Amino acid sequence: MAKNEKSSKELSSLAGKVLQQKSSTQAAKKLAGSVLTQAPDKPKTPAKRGK
């Protein structure tokens, strides 16, 4: 697998839903976890500083 391969936002969202379902199989949860580890990082926003 190439270093820059990432899962799409839609696929990551679906993987999150699979992990939340109690009826999901262990194999489905394992696959969903794998998808989430390849999800793009959320952009970091600068911290707001009070004056």
PEJOCOR-V756116 format. One record per pair of residues at least 6 apart in sequence whose C-alpha atoms are under 7 Angstrom apart, sorted by sequence separation. I is the first residue (numbers start at 1). J is the second residue. D is the distance in Angstrom with one decimal. If there is no record, write none. Layout:
I_J_D, I_J_D
This chain:
18_24_6.2, 19_29_5.5, 18_29_6.5, 19_32_6.7, 18_32_6.7, 15_32_4.5, 15_35_6.7, 15_36_6.8, 12_35_6.4, 12_36_5.7, 12_39_6.2, 7_35_6.4, 7_38_5.5, 8_39_6.8, 6_38_5.1, 7_39_4.9, 6_39_5.5, 7_40_6.8, 6_40_5.9
